[in-house]
Amino acid sequence: MGTEELIHRLAAALAIGLLVGTERHWRERQEAPGRRTAGVRTFALTGLFGGVMAVLAAALGQAGGALLLGFGLLALLAAQLPFALREAEAENKVSATSLVAALGTYGLGALAVLGDMAVAGAAAVAMTAILAARESLHGLMARITWAELRSALVLLTMTLLVMPLVPDEPIALLGGLNPAKIWRFAILLAAISYLGYLAVRLLGPERGLLFSGAAGGLVSSTAVTLANARAAAASGAALALAAGALVAGAVSCLRTIGIVAVIAPAVAAHLFAPLGVAALGMALAGFVLARRAGADGAMVSVPDNPFELSAVLKIALLLAAVVLISKLAAEKLGPEAVLAVAAITGLADVDAVALSVPLLAPVSVSFAFAAKAVLVAVGVNIGAKAAYAVALGGGRFGAAFAGLSLAAGALGALFVLFG
C-alpha cells in the first residue's frame, strides 16, 4: 500500500484506540492520576500499536505475520496484566473488562491496517457501546428470567441454526409442501408471541398487545390470532388479546389492499371501500375492547413464559395440514374454479390469492371478478380465524374476537352488496 493509504489506516487504528479509551477513561474519571491501569492515552497507544504491528506483519508473509501479531498480543498482555492485578487488589474488585477491551483494541487496530477500515471502525463503535451500557446490561441480567432467556435462545436457534438446514423446495412425499415455508411460519408464531410478551412488559398490557398485534398483522394476522388464542387459553387477558388480534386483522386488510394496488391498481380500486370499512370496524372494535379490558380489570400481569416450543410447533403443523388440504382440493377443482380456489386458500392465507389472481386480469378474468376472488379469500380467512379463535382461545376470547371480526367483515360485505 502507498504512504498516503498507510497513514490513513494508522490514523484509523489510533482513532479506534481513542474511541475505546474515552469510554474507559470517562468511567474512571474520578480516579487520581496513576490510579487507573489504562485510560484514554494508553488505549490510543494500544490501537496504534496494533496498527504498527500489522504493518510489520504484512512484510513478513502470512506465517511470519501471524506469529508477529501473536507476539504483539502476548507482549501487550504481559505489559498490562501486572497493573490490572494491582488495581484489582487495591480496589478489591474482580473484573477483566478493561484488559479484554485492550486486547480487542489491539486486534481492531491491526484489522484497520490489514483489513477493512469500515469494519474495524464499526466493530470499535459496537465494542464501545457495549462497554458504555454496563449498567443497562447488568440491570437486564438482574431482571431477566430463565423462561425469557430460554425462549430467546430457542427462537434464535430456530432462526439461525435450524432454518438454513430446512429444505426450501416442495417435497413430493409431503404432498408438495415446502418445509421451509412451514418452518418460517413456526418462527413467525414464536416471534409474534415474543414480540407481544416484550411489548406488554415495556408498554403495559393494554398498549403492548395492540402494538404487537399491529406489527404482527403486517406479516400474518392468522399467526397473530393463533398466538393470541393460545395465550388467552392460558391466561385471564382474553379481552386484551382479542383486541390485539382484531388490530392485526385490520392491518391485514389494509396490507392486502396495498399488495393488490402494487400488482393491479385497477383491481385494488374495487377493494378500497369494502376492505377499508372492514379494517376500520376491526380497528375501532380492537381499541374499544382494549379500553374495556383495562376498565374492568380483566387483564392480568405479564405472562411467565413468552412461548412454549411444543405449542408453536403444534399450531404450525395444524396450518400445514390446512395448506395441504387446500392444495389438494384446488387441484381437484381445476384452474377454472377461481372463486372456489380462493375460498379454500383463504382458510390459511390471503397472500397467495392477493398475489396471483390480480395477475389474471383483464386477460382471463375481469378486474371486478379478480377483486371478487380476493374478497372471497379475505372473507373466508376472517371466518377461519374466528373458528380458530373459538376452538383454541376459549369462550371469552373466542366470543369477543369472532363476534367483532365477523361483524366488521359483514359490514364490508354489505358495502359490496349495496355500496
Secondary structure, 3 states (H helix, E strand, C coil): CCHHHHHHHHHHHHHHHHHHHHHHHHHCCCCCCCCCCCCHHHHHHHHHHHHHHHHHHHCCHHHHHHHHHHHHHHHHHHHHHHHHHHHHHHHCCCCCHHHHHHHHHHHHHHHHHHCCHHHHHHHHHHHHHHHHCHHHHHHHHHHCCHHHHHHHHHHHHHHHHHHHHCCCCCEHHHCCECHHHHHHHHHHHHHHHHHHHHHHHHHCHHHHHHHHHHHHHCCCHHHHHHHHHHHHHCCCCHHHHHHHHHHHHHHHHHHHHHHHHHHCHHHHCCCHHHHHHHHHHHHHHHHHHHHHHHHCCCCCCCCCCCCCHHHHHHHHHHHHHHHHHHHHHHHHHCCCCHHHHHHHHCCCCCHHHHHHHHHHCCCCCCHHHHHHHHHHHHHHHHHHHHHHHHHHHCHHHHHHHHHHHHHHHHHHHHHHHHC
